[in-house]
C-alpha cells in the first residue's frame, strides 16, 4: 500500500491544526493502547473478531508528525551546567554534550538514540544525529509547521526495500503480539540506541575529579587495566567500581530513558492525532536488526566477543553498507 503524500501547505491541514492544539493534560489522561488496526483479525478465544475494513496506512503528514514528535529537533540545548561546585572546586565540563536539542530528553544531552521504522514501502532510518536547529526554539508558530515535512523528508534514509521481514512466531514475538504487529497498512517504529557517547561520559564522570573512581573488570576475573593510574594517585582504589555496574548504568541511562521518552512522545501524539497504536517490547531485537540467519532485518552487522570460558552474546555495531 502506498501512503498519501503531502500536497498542500501543512498549515492548511485541519488534522494537523487539531493535533497541534490538543490539550496535553487531556492527552496524558486519555492515552490508551489501541491495538486493533483496520483489516486485522483477532484469533479465537472469548471474543474473536475480524475487521471488515481495508487497511489504511498512515499518510505522509501522519508519519512525519510522529517521527518529528519522537526524535525531531526542538531548538538549542543550552547546557546550563556549573563548572564549579559549592566550595568553588572545579567540576562538570567533563561530558560530551549535543547542543542540538531534541524532542526527547537525554542523559548529559548525548542523544544516542535514533529512530527506525518500516511500512509497506520500505524500512527507514531517521538520520538526526548531525542536524542542527535554526533557532533557539525550532517550532514557535504555525509558520514553522512546514518544517515537519521538510525535516522528515531530509532525514529519512531508505535502507530496506519493502516492509522489513520480522517473523511473527514464538519466541521471536510474544504470542499476543503476533496477530497485529507489522501487518499490511501498519507502521512499526523502533528506536535503536548507540550507548557509546554515554558510556564515555559515564567513564569521565566517574574517574574525573572529584570522584576518581577505580573501575575494574569483574567480567574478566577482576582484571585491573587501570592499575597504573591508581598507583600514580589519579584514581582512588577505595572507590572501586565494577565494570558490569558501569555497563548496566550506560544501558539504563540510554535505552531506559531515551527510548522510553521517545516512545511516550509518540504515544501521546497518537492520542492527539486520533490514531491507534501502542508501545511494546516483545520482539527479539537481534532478529529485527538482522543478527540472525532468520531474516536480514535492518541489515546491522554484529560482532561476537571473544570471552574465555563461555560465549558472550553478539553485539550490533552498525548497519552494513547497502548494495549498489
Secondary structure, 3 states (H helix, E strand, C coil): CCCCCCCCCHHHCHHHHHHHCCCHHHHHHHCCCECCCCCCEECCCCCCEECCCCCCCCCHHHHHHHHHHHHCEEEECCCCCCCECCCCCECCCCCCCCCEEECCCCHHHCCCEEEEEECCCEEEEECCCCCCCCCCECCCCHHHCHHHHHHHHHHEEEEEECCCCCCCCCCCECHHHCCCCCCCCCCEEEEEECCHHHHHHHHHHHHCCCCCEEEEEHHHCCECCCHHHHHCCCCEEEEEEEHHHHHHHHHHHHHHHHHHHHHHHHHHHHHHHCCCECCCCCECHHHHHCCECCECCCCEEEECCCCCCCCCCCEEEEECCCCC
